[in-house]
């Protein structure tokens, strides 16, 4: 003969509320400029100053990088 033991669980007299979760913090869509963004912008300014002539993109980028990262 197999005898199994059945345990009674205590009944809860009151309703158990779910934990309150704080609402998510809204983030703004404004982008925080990074040094790479600043370098890109400065290199583009150099390109425009040169009359928007192609062929100097690497030179513009490296010069802009030196200027931005120097500050």
C-alpha positions as CSV (number, residue, x, y, z in Angstrom):
1,X,0.0,0.0,0.0
2,X,1.3,3.5,-1.0
3,X,0.5,6.3,1.3
4,X,1.1,9.8,0.1
5,X,1.3,12.8,2.4
6,X,-0.8,15.8,1.3
7,X,0.0,19.1,2.8
8,X,-2.6,21.8,3.1
9,X,-1.5,25.2,2.1
10,X,-2.7,28.1,4.2
11,X,-5.3,30.2,2.6
12,X,-4.6,33.9,2.2
13,X,-7.1,36.1,3.8
14,X,-6.2,39.2,1.9
15,X,-5.5,39.9,-1.7
16,X,-1.8,40.0,-2.6
17,X,-0.9,43.0,-4.6
18,X,1.7,42.9,-7.4
19,X,4.8,45.0,-6.7
20,X,4.6,48.6,-8.0
21,X,7.0,49.2,-10.8
22,X,8.2,52.7,-11.5
23,X,7.4,53.9,-15.0
24,X,10.2,53.9,-17.5
25,X,12.2,57.2,-17.7
26,X,11.5,58.9,-20.9
27,X,14.6,59.6,-23.0
28,X,14.9,62.5,-25.2
29,X,15.5,62.1,-28.9
30,X,18.2,64.7,-28.8
31,X,21.5,63.2,-29.7
32,X,24.5,64.0,-27.6
33,X,27.3,64.9,-29.9
34,X,30.4,62.7,-29.8
35,X,33.9,63.7,-30.7
36,X,33.4,61.7,-33.9
37,X,30.4,63.8,-34.8
38,X,32.4,67.0,-34.1
39,X,35.3,65.7,-36.3
40,X,32.8,64.9,-39.1
41,X,31.3,68.3,-38.9
42,X,34.7,70.1,-38.9
43,X,36.0,68.0,-41.8
44,X,32.8,68.9,-43.8
45,X,33.5,72.6,-43.1
46,X,37.0,72.2,-44.5
47,X,35.5,70.5,-47.6
48,X,33.1,73.4,-48.1
49,X,35.8,76.0,-47.5
50,X,37.9,74.3,-50.2
51,X,35.0,74.8,-52.7
52,X,33.5,71.3,-52.2
53,X,36.2,69.7,-54.3
54,X,36.6,66.0,-53.8
55,X,39.9,64.1,-53.2
56,X,41.0,65.5,-49.8
57,X,38.6,63.6,-47.5
58,X,41.3,61.8,-45.6
59,X,43.4,64.9,-45.1
60,X,40.3,66.9,-44.0
61,X,39.4,64.1,-41.5
62,X,42.9,63.8,-40.0
63,X,43.3,67.6,-39.7
64,X,39.8,67.9,-38.1
65,X,40.6,65.1,-35.7
66,X,43.8,66.8,-34.6
67,X,41.9,70.0,-34.0
68,X,38.9,68.5,-32.1
69,X,40.9,66.1,-30.0
70,X,43.4,68.8,-29.1
71,X,40.8,70.8,-27.2
